[in-house]
Amino acid sequence: MAKKSKSAQAAPKAATDPYAVGPLGLFQLVDETGREVLPMPALPNGLAVRLLEAMLFQRALDQRMLNLQRQGRIGFYGTAKGQEGAVLGSGAAFEEQDWLFPALREGAIALWRGMKLDHYIAQCFGNAADPTLGRQMPCHYSDGPSRYVSLSSPIGTQISHAAGAARAAQIKGETHRIVGGWLGDGATSSNDFHSGLNFAAVWKAPVVFVCQNNQWAISVPAAAQTASETFAVKASAYGMPGLRVDGNDVLACYVATKLAADRARRGEGPTFIECLTFRLGGHSSSDDPSKYRDEDVAKVWEGRDPLLRHRSWLVERGEWDDKRQEDFLAEAGLKISEAIERVEAAAAVPVDTLFTDVWAGTPALLQDQADRLAGEEVV
């Protein structure tokens, strides 16, 4: 078995407060067997069950979307398999009025916040059912009503966007609103990571940065990405707290992010959170991880699956059982199938949309191009 990278080695757990555990520890509430290892803080009523349902739904949706890509019905897809706890645990900690700037694997948060399933699926088809009219690569979701902003493919750009949006809310006096920004471990090597965190810390901007350390930046392992003992410790250089959380413990991710969000909302500035997790699948549908990593390590992390862990915890509490899960997955499968059928039947995006939503008034040159494309004679 390949030697674990430094970032994959769990440090001792020390306290119920993730800020006390700090950037070198590992904040965890529920271990790999589903057993509570620390007193569970009070949670909103029904949240724990909703989180399991959302993770189960996303796992099922990801598999169906990956199948569509393999069948040639969509062009690209990136699953969140193995990272659902970090995604939904962190995403659930934000409030309706907050703006979120995701990376590649946070689409489940958009659905959690109310994005329509049809719009999520249509974005990958890029047809007329897609409100963004196929103008973005697949998995680059955006949803205005959910305040969920599309990622950009260049690594790390959303970090500066999140910092800027948080500073704008601060300038406007919107003390009720904060911002969430997500990134992968690879993005910590980008210019935007330095610029975004430095900017946010200097202004004490109300933003929470969540790093999903899935230990692979496509084919680059975490050990080749940084010489720091953890990613969370990097926060200290910018003058903000760094937290390190078990990313496969959905409740620990929620609690840590909620504390950071509350801190930002009080005007106390940004926090950087590292969620230690593992990408069970490929980087995307274009990737074969067996070409560059020891898949025996992946099998170890399969035993730490965030869905299995959280399910065990709920079963022990009498809040979940096999029948309930069977019924939920059957209903979820039907919902996904019906949405795919509706979306796939939609027409292609009208070609004239190439020229819309660009200028308030169409310049003559652009109009000339539109006329030529339409086959009209230009005088």
C-alpha positions in Angstrom: 0.0 0.0 0.0 1.2 3.5 -0.8 2.5 5.6 2.0 -0.1 8.1 3.2 0.6 11.8 2.5 1.1 14.0 5.5 -2.3 15.5 5.0 -4.0 12.1 5.1 -2.7 11.3 8.6 -5.2 12.1 11.3 -3.9 14.1 14.2 -5.3 13.6 17.7 -8.8 15.0 18.5 -8.7 17.4 21.4 -11.9 19.4 22.0 -15.5 19.9 21.1 -14.7 23.4 19.7 -13.1 23.1 16.2 -11.3 26.4 16.9 -9.6 24.8 19.9 -8.7 21.8 17.8 -7.1 24.1 15.3 -5.3 23.6 12.0 -3.1 20.7 13.1 -5.7 18.5 14.8 -8.8 16.9 13.2 -12.3 17.9 14.4 -14.6 14.9 14.4 -17.9 14.2 16.1 -18.7 10.7 14.7 -16.1 8.1 13.9 -15.9 5.7 11.0 -18.3 3.2 12.7 -21.0 5.8 13.3 -20.1 6.2 17.0 -20.1 9.6 18.7 -16.7 10.5 19.9 -17.6 13.9 21.3 -20.8 15.3 22.8 -23.1 16.2 19.9 -24.0 19.9 19.8 -27.6 20.8 19.4 -28.7 20.5 15.8 -31.7 22.1 14.0 -34.7 19.8 14.1 -34.7 17.3 11.3 -31.3 18.4 9.9 -29.5 15.1 10.4 -32.0 13.1 8.4 -32.2 15.7 5.7 -28.4 15.5 5.3 -28.5 11.8 4.8 -31.3 12.1 2.3 -29.4 14.8 0.4 -26.2 12.7 0.3 -28.1 9.6 -0.9 -29.8 11.6 -3.5 -26.6 13.1 -4.8 -24.9 9.8 -4.9 -27.7 8.4 -7.0 -27.9 11.5 -9.2 -24.1 11.4 -9.8 -24.2 7.8 -10.9 -27.1 8.5 -13.3 -25.3 11.5 -14.8 -22.1 9.6 -15.2 -24.0 6.8 -17.0 -25.4 9.5 -19.3 -21.9 10.6 -20.1 -20.8 7.1 -20.8 -23.7 6.6 -23.1 -22.7 9.8 -25.1 -25.9 11.7 -24.0 -23.9 14.4 -22.2 -20.3 15.4 -22.8 -18.8 15.7 -19.3 -19.5 15.1 -15.6 -17.6 15.2 -12.3 -19.0 13.2 -9.4 -18.7 14.0 -5.7 -18.5 10.3 -4.7 -16.9 10.1 -1.3 -17.1 13.8 -0.7 -20.8 14.3 -0.1 -20.3 14.8 3.7 -17.9 17.7 3.1 -20.1 19.2 0.4 -23.4 19.1 2.1 -22.2 19.5 5.7 -20.5 22.8 4.8 -23.2 24.0 2.4 -26.0 23.4 4.9 -24.4 25.8 7.4 -25.1 28.9 5.2 -28.4 30.9 5.2 -30.7 31.7 2.4 -29.4 35.3 1.9 -25.7 34.3 1.7 -23.9 34.1 -1.6 -21.9 31.0 -2.5 -19.0 30.5 -4.9 -18.4 26.8 -5.5 -15.6 24.7 -7.1 -16.3 21.6 -9.2 -18.1 19.2 -6.8 -20.6 21.4 -4.9 -23.6 21.0 -7.1 -25.5 19.3 -4.3 -25.5 22.5 -2.4 -27.4 24.3 -5.2 -30.0 21.5 -5.0 -30.1 21.8 -1.2 -30.8 25.5 -1.6 -33.6 25.1 -4.0 -32.2 24.8 -7.5 -34.6 22.9 -9.7 -33.5 19.4 -10.6 -34.5 19.9 -14.2 -32.2 22.9 -14.4 -29.3 21.0 -12.8 -29.7 18.2 -15.4 -30.3 20.5 -18.3 -27.1 22.4 -17.6 -25.2 19.2 -18.5 -27.3 18.7 -21.7 -26.9 22.4 -22.7 -30.2 22.4 -24.5 -33.2 24.9 -24.4 -34.2 23.5 -21.0 -31.1 25.1 -19.5 -31.7 28.6 -18.2 -28.1 29.5 -19.0 -28.7 28.3 -22.7 -25.7 26.0 -22.8 -23.2 28.8 -22.5 -21.2 27.0 -19.8 -19.3 23.7 -19.6 -21.3 20.9 -17.9 -21.2 20.9 -14.1 -20.7 24.7 -14.1 -24.1 25.3 -12.3 -25.5 28.7 -11.4 -28.8 29.6 -9.9 -29.7 33.2 -9.1 -32.6 32.4 -6.7 -30.3 30.2 -4.7 -27.5 32.8 -4.8 -25.2 30.1 -6.2 -22.7 31.5 -8.6 -21.1 29.4 -11.4 -17.5 28.3 -10.9 -14.9 29.1 -13.6 -12.7 26.4 -15.0 -9.4 28.2 -14.2 -8.4 26.9 -10.9 -9.0 29.1 -7.9 -10.7 32.1 -9.5 -13.8 31.7 -7.3 -11.6 32.4 -4.2 -11.1 36.0 -5.2 -14.7 36.3 -6.3 -15.9 35.2 -2.9 -13.6 37.6 -1.1 -14.7 40.4 -3.3 -18.4 39.7 -2.8 -17.9 39.5 0.9 -16.1 42.9 0.9 -18.9 44.3 -1.2 -21.5 43.2 1.3 -19.4 44.7 4.1 -19.2 48.1 2.3 -22.9 48.1 1.7 -23.6 47.4 5.4 -25.3 44.1 4.7 -24.4 42.7 8.1 -26.9 39.8 7.7 -25.1 38.5 4.6 -21.9 36.5 4.4 -20.2 34.5 1.6 -19.0 31.0 1.2 -16.2 30.0 -1.1 -15.1 26.4 -2.0 -11.8 25.1 -3.4 -9.9 21.9 -3.8 -6.4 21.2 -2.4 -4.9 22.0 -5.7 -6.3 25.5 -5.7 -4.1 26.3 -2.7 -1.3 26.6 -5.2 -3.0 29.2 -7.3 -2.4 32.9 -7.3 -6.1 33.5 -6.4 -5.6 31.6 -3.1 -3.0 34.0 -1.9 -4.8 37.1 -3.3 -8.2 36.0 -2.0 -7.2 35.0 1.5 -4.9 38.0 1.9 -7.6 40.4 0.7 -10.3 38.9 2.9 -8.1 38.9 6.0 -7.0 42.5 5.6 -10.5 43.7 5.4 -12.0 41.1 7.9 -14.5 40.3 5.1 -17.4 38.1 6.1 -16.4 35.0 4.2 -15.8 31.3 5.0 -13.4 29.4 2.7 -13.9 25.7 2.6 -11.1 23.5 1.1 -12.1 20.0 0.1 -8.8 18.2 0.5 -9.6 15.1 -1.4 -5.8 14.4 -1.6 -5.6 14.6 -5.4 -5.4 17.6 -7.7 -6.3 15.5 -10.7 -3.1 13.3 -10.7 -1.0 15.4 -8.3 -1.0 14.0 -4.7 -1.3 16.3 -1.7 2.3 15.5 -0.7 3.5 17.0 -4.0 1.2 20.0 -3.7 2.5 21.4 -0.4 5.3 21.0 2.2 2.9 22.4 4.9 1.9 19.9 7.6 -1.7 20.5 6.7 -3.6 22.8 4.4 -5.4 24.4 7.3 -2.2 25.7 8.8 -1.7 28.0 5.7 -4.5 30.3 7.2 -2.1 31.5 9.9 0.1 33.2 7.3 -2.9 35.4 6.3 -4.0 36.3 9.8 -7.2 34.2 10.0 -8.1 31.0 11.9 -7.6 27.7 10.2 -9.8 24.7 11.0 -9.2 21.1 10.1 -12.2 18.9 10.0 -13.0 15.2 9.2 -14.6 15.8 5.8 -16.3 12.4 5.9 -18.1 13.3 9.1 -21.0 15.4 7.7 -22.1 16.7 11.2 -18.5 17.8 12.0 -18.4 19.7 8.7 -21.7 21.3 9.5 -20.8 22.3 13.0 -17.4 23.7 12.1 -18.8 25.7 9.1 -21.7 27.0 11.1 -19.4 28.3 13.8 -17.2 30.0 11.1 -20.3 31.4 9.5 -21.6 32.8 12.8 -18.2 34.3 13.4 -18.2 36.0 10.0 -21.7 37.3 10.5 -20.6 38.9 13.8 -18.0 40.9 11.9 -15.0 38.9 13.2 -13.6 38.1 9.8 -12.9 35.1 7.6 -12.1 31.5 8.5 -10.3 28.9 6.3 -11.6 25.3 6.8 -9.8 22.2 5.5 -12.2 19.2 5.1 -10.0 16.0 4.9 -11.8 13.6 2.6 -11.0 11.4 -0.4 -12.2 11.4 -4.0 -13.4 7.8 -4.6 -13.9 8.3 -8.3 -12.0 10.0 -11.0 -11.4 13.7 -11.2 -14.1 13.7 -13.9 -15.6 11.5 -16.5 -12.4 12.1 -18.6 -10.1 10.6 -15.9 -8.9 7.2 -14.9 -7.4 7.4 -11.4 -6.0 3.9 -11.5 -3.4 5.2 -13.9 -1.7 7.3 -11.2 -2.8 6.2 -7.7 -2.8 3.1 -5.6 -6.4 2.0 -5.6 -5.9 -0.1 -2.5 -5.8 3.3 -0.7 -9.2 4.1 -2.3 -10.6 0.9 -0.9 -9.5 1.9 2.6 -11.4 5.2 2.2 -14.5 3.4 0.9 -14.7 2.0 4.5 -14.9 5.7 5.7 -17.8 6.5 3.3 -19.6 9.5 4.7 -23.0 8.0 3.7 -22.4 4.8 5.6 -21.0 6.6 8.7 -24.0 9.0 9.0 -26.5 6.3 8.2 -25.0 4.1 11.1 -25.3 7.1 13.5 -29.0 7.7 12.5 -29.9 4.0 12.7 -28.4 3.8 16.2 -30.6 6.7 17.2 -33.7 5.0 15.7 -34.1 7.8 13.1 -33.4 5.6 10.0 -33.8 2.0 8.9 -33.5 -0.2 5.8 -37.1 0.2 4.7 -36.9 4.0 4.9 -33.8 4.0 2.8 -35.2 1.6 0.3 -38.3 3.8 -0.1 -36.3 6.9 -0.4 -34.0 5.6 -3.0 -36.9 4.3 -5.1 -38.6 7.7 -5.0 -35.3 9.5 -5.8 -34.6 7.2 -8.7 -38.1 7.9 -10.2 -37.7 11.6 -9.7 -34.3 11.6 -11.4 -35.6 9.4 -14.3 -38.6 11.7 -14.9 -36.4 14.8 -14.9 -34.0 13.3 -17.4 -36.8 12.3 -19.7 -38.2 15.9 -19.6 -34.9 17.5 -20.1 -33.6 15.3 -22.9 -36.8 15.9 -24.9 -36.1 19.7 -25.0 -35.1 21.3 -28.2 -31.7 22.6 -29.1 -30.8 26.1 -28.0 -31.8 28.5 -30.8 -28.8 29.6 -32.7 -29.7 33.3 -32.5 -28.9 33.2 -28.7 -25.3 33.5 -29.7 -25.9 37.2 -30.1 -28.2 37.9 -27.2 -27.4 38.9 -23.6 -24.1 40.5 -24.8 -24.8 44.1 -25.5 -27.6 46.5 -24.4 -27.8 47.6 -28.0 -26.5 45.3 -30.8 -23.4 46.8 -32.6 -23.6 46.8 -36.4 -20.8 44.3 -36.7 -22.5 41.8 -34.4 -25.8 42.4 -36.2 -24.1 41.7 -39.5 -22.8 38.4 -38.2 -26.2 37.5 -36.9 -27.8 38.3 -40.3 -25.3 36.2 -42.1 -25.8 33.3 -39.8 -29.5 33.6 -40.3 -29.0 33.5 -44.1 -30.4 37.0 -44.6 -28.9 39.3 -47.2 -26.9 42.1 -45.9 -27.3 45.4 -47.7 
